[in-house]
């Protein structure tokens, strides 16, 4: 391809585009003296001329700039020459050649041993995340089980303390009753001992050894009652 074709020197304006270019140039020349900057915007002139779209206006402005009728200046365009554009007139300002798109290089997979790839790294990360999630689930389950066991242990402890408290209270009540019975028995025995000689003649007098034996039996019964109260119901015969 020739260099002239690359820079657009052989680009000619077709008939419809040429009419739009000259119409735009004429409207700009009517509004702006030669050498001054246009006050009206290209979009306003294009709407007044009835151009179909903004792209047509932009093409006309570009064609005029390429043929040195207009030049960019102060955010607008300066009118350089009001002479109409001829159909055979070529562009005098070359276009920048478009860069050929380079084909995207295909990803080359490394075949060298031990070479790490992004896919392998991502797979390893995902596998590790799965393992960590599984370990966390197992730890949560173990923690839940430990909490349930601790709660059951606290309940059993509270029940045992309550049972021990009630049993100790029962023991104290039985001991108080035994002491009261012992005091009553001693009073009765003392009263029986102080009876008249008639009872002594009949041999009804209670000796000290007999009194001690009776008290021992009563104490033994009270201790047995206390032991029975302390023994759980499942262990009783």
C-alpha positions as CSV (number, residue, x, y, z in Angstrom):
1,X,0.0,0.0,0.0
2,X,1.3,3.4,-1.0
3,X,2.2,6.0,1.7
4,X,-0.3,8.4,0.2
5,X,-3.1,6.0,0.7
6,X,-2.1,5.5,4.4
7,X,-2.2,9.3,5.0
8,X,-5.4,9.9,3.1
9,X,-4.1,12.2,0.4
10,X,-6.1,10.4,-2.3
11,X,-9.4,10.5,-0.3
12,X,-12.0,12.4,-2.3
13,X,-15.4,13.7,-1.2
14,X,-18.5,12.2,-2.7
15,X,-21.2,14.3,-4.2
16,X,-23.5,14.3,-1.2
17,X,-20.7,14.9,1.3
18,X,-19.3,17.7,-1.0
19,X,-22.7,19.5,-1.0
20,X,-22.8,19.3,2.8
21,X,-19.2,20.5,3.1
22,X,-19.7,23.5,0.9
23,X,-23.1,24.3,2.5
24,X,-21.4,24.3,5.9
25,X,-18.5,26.5,4.6
26,X,-21.0,29.0,3.1
27,X,-23.0,29.2,6.3
28,X,-19.8,29.7,8.3
29,X,-18.5,32.4,5.9
30,X,-21.8,34.3,6.2
31,X,-21.5,34.4,9.9
32,X,-17.7,34.8,10.3
33,X,-15.2,37.0,8.5
34,X,-12.1,35.3,7.1
35,X,-9.5,34.9,9.8
36,X,-11.9,35.2,12.7
37,X,-13.1,32.4,15.1
38,X,-16.6,31.1,14.5
39,X,-19.0,32.2,17.2
40,X,-21.7,29.7,16.3
41,X,-21.0,26.1,17.1
42,X,-20.8,23.5,14.3
43,X,-23.9,21.7,15.9
44,X,-26.0,24.9,15.5
45,X,-24.9,25.4,11.9
46,X,-25.6,21.7,11.1
47,X,-29.1,21.9,12.6
48,X,-29.9,25.1,10.6
49,X,-28.7,23.3,7.4
50,X,-30.8,20.3,8.2
51,X,-28.0,17.7,8.5
52,X,-29.4,14.3,9.5
53,X,-27.2,13.8,12.5
54,X,-24.2,15.1,14.4
55,X,-21.9,12.7,12.6
56,X,-22.6,14.4,9.3
57,X,-21.7,17.7,10.8
58,X,-18.5,16.3,12.2
59,X,-17.5,14.8,8.9
60,X,-18.1,18.1,7.1
61,X,-15.9,20.0,9.7
62,X,-13.2,17.3,9.4
63,X,-13.2,17.6,5.6
64,X,-12.9,21.4,5.8
65,X,-10.0,21.1,8.3
66,X,-8.2,18.6,6.0
67,X,-8.5,21.0,3.1
68,X,-7.4,24.0,5.2
69,X,-10.7,25.9,5.2
70,X,-11.0,25.7,9.0
71,X,-8.6,25.2,11.8
72,X,-9.2,24.5,15.5
73,X,-8.8,27.6,17.7
74,X,-9.8,28.6,21.2
75,X,-12.3,25.7,21.6
76,X,-13.9,26.6,18.3
77,X,-12.8,26.9,14.6
78,X,-11.2,29.7,12.7
79,X,-12.3,30.4,9.1
80,X,-9.2,30.4,6.9
81,X,-10.6,30.4,3.4
82,X,-14.2,30.7,2.2
83,X,-13.5,29.2,-1.2
84,X,-15.8,26.2,-1.9
85,X,-14.2,22.8,-2.0
86,X,-13.8,21.2,-5.5
87,X,-14.7,17.6,-6.1
88,X,-11.2,16.7,-7.2
89,X,-9.5,18.6,-4.4
90,X,-7.5,16.3,-2.2
91,X,-6.8,16.5,1.5
92,X,-3.7,18.5,2.4
93,X,-3.5,17.4,6.0
94,X,-2.7,13.7,6.3
95,X,-4.6,11.4,8.6
96,X,-2.9,9.4,11.2
97,X,-2.7,5.8,10.0
98,X,-4.6,3.4,12.1
99,X,-2.5,0.9,14.0
100,X,-3.1,-2.6,13.0
101,X,-4.5,-4.6,15.8
102,X,-2.1,-7.1,17.0
103,X,-3.6,-10.5,17.6
104,X,-3.8,-11.3,21.2
105,X,-1.1,-13.7,22.1
106,X,-2.5,-17.1,23.1
107,X,-1.8,-18.1,26.6
108,X,1.1,-20.6,26.4
109,X,0.9,-23.3,29.0
110,X,4.1,-24.0,30.7
111,X,5.2,-27.6,30.3
112,X,8.3,-27.3,32.5
113,X,8.2,-29.4,35.6
114,X,7.4,-27.5,38.7
115,X,6.1,-24.4,36.9
116,X,3.1,-23.0,38.8
117,X,0.0,-21.8,36.9
118,X,-2.8,-19.5,38.0
119,X,-5.3,-22.3,37.6
120,X,-3.3,-24.6,39.9
121,X,-2.9,-21.9,42.4
122,X,-6.6,-21.1,42.4
123,X,-7.5,-24.8,42.8
124,X,-5.1,-25.1,45.7
125,X,-6.7,-22.1,47.4
126,X,-10.2,-23.4,46.9
127,X,-9.2,-26.8,48.3
128,X,-7.6,-25.2,51.3
129,X,-10.7,-23.1,51.9
130,X,-12.9,-26.3,51.8
131,X,-10.6,-28.0,54.3
132,X,-10.7,-25.0,56.6
133,X,-14.5,-24.8,56.4
134,X,-14.7,-28.5,57.2
135,X,-12.4,-28.1,60.2
136,X,-14.4,-25.1,61.4
137,X,-17.7,-27.1,61.2
138,X,-16.1,-30.0,63.2
139,X,-14.9,-27.5,65.9
140,X,-18.3,-25.9,66.1
141,X,-19.9,-29.3,66.5
142,X,-17.4,-30.3,69.2
143,X,-18.0,-27.0,71.0
144,X,-21.8,-27.5,70.9
145,X,-21.4,-31.0,72.4
146,X,-19.1,-29.7,75.1
147,X,-21.6,-27.0,76.0
148,X,-24.4,-29.5,76.3
149,X,-22.3,-31.8,78.5
150,X,-21.4,-28.9,80.7
151,X,-25.0,-27.9,81.1
152,X,-26.0,-31.5,82.0
153,X,-23.1,-31.6,84.5
154,X,-24.3,-28.3,86.1
155,X,-27.9,-29.7,86.3
156,X,-26.7,-32.9,87.9
157,X,-24.6,-30.9,90.4
158,X,-27.5,-28.7,91.3
159,X,-29.7,-31.8,91.8
160,X,-27.1,-33.5,94.0
161,X,-26.6,-30.3,96.1
162,X,-30.4,-30.0,96.6
163,X,-30.7,-33.7,97.5
164,X,-27.8,-33.4,100.0
165,X,-29.3,-30.3,101.6
166,X,-32.7,-32.0,102.0
167,X,-31.1,-35.1,103.5
168,X,-29.0,-33.1,105.9
169,X,-32.1,-31.3,107.0
170,X,-33.8,-34.6,107.5
171,X,-31.0,-35.9,109.5
172,X,-31.1,-32.9,111.8
173,X,-34.8,-33.4,112.3
174,X,-34.3,-37.1,113.2
175,X,-31.5,-36.2,115.6
176,X,-33.7,-33.6,117.2
177,X,-36.5,-36.2,117.6
178,X,-34.1,-38.7,119.0
179,X,-32.8,-36.3,121.5
180,X,-36.3,-35.3,122.5
181,X,-37.3,-39.0,122.8
182,X,-34.2,-39.7,124.9
183,X,-35.0,-36.8,127.2
184,X,-38.6,-38.0,127.6
185,X,-37.5,-41.5,128.2
186,X,-35.0,-40.4,130.9
187,X,-37.7,-38.3,132.5
188,X,-40.0,-41.4,132.5
189,X,-37.4,-43.7,133.8
190,X,-36.5,-41.2,136.6
191,X,-40.1,-41.0,137.5
192,X,-40.4,-44.8,137.6
193,X,-37.3,-45.1,139.7
194,X,-38.6,-42.6,142.3
195,X,-41.8,-44.7,142.9
196,X,-42.5,-46.3,146.2
197,X,-40.9,-49.3,147.7
198,X,-43.9,-51.4,146.7
199,X,-42.7,-51.4,143.1
200,X,-39.2,-52.3,144.3
201,X,-40.5,-55.2,146.3
202,X,-42.2,-56.6,143.1
203,X,-38.9,-56.2,141.3
204,X,-40.3,-53.7,138.8
205,X,-37.5,-51.2,139.5
206,X,-35.5,-50.4,136.4
207,X,-31.8,-50.5,136.9
208,X,-29.2,-48.2,135.4
209,X,-28.0,-50.9,133.0
210,X,-31.5,-51.4,131.7
211,X,-31.9,-47.7,131.2
212,X,-28.7,-47.5,129.2
213,X,-29.8,-50.5,127.1
214,X,-33.2,-48.9,126.3
215,X,-31.5,-45.6,125.4
216,X,-29.0,-47.6,123.2
217,X,-31.9,-49.2,121.3
218,X,-33.6,-45.9,120.8
219,X,-30.3,-44.3,119.6
220,X,-29.8,-47.2,117.3
221,X,-33.2,-46.8,115.8
222,X,-32.7,-43.1,115.3
223,X,-29.3,-43.8,113.6
224,X,-30.9,-46.4,111.4
225,X,-33.6,-43.9,110.4
226,X,-31.0,-41.3,109.6
227,X,-29.0,-43.8,107.5
228,X,-32.1,-44.8,105.7
229,X,-32.9,-41.2,104.9
230,X,-29.3,-40.6,103.5
231,X,-29.4,-43.8,101.4
232,X,-31.0,-43.3,97.9
233,X,-34.2,-45.3,97.2
234,X,-32.4,-47.3,94.4
235,X,-29.8,-48.7,96.9
236,X,-32.4,-49.7,99.6
237,X,-33.1,-53.5,99.9
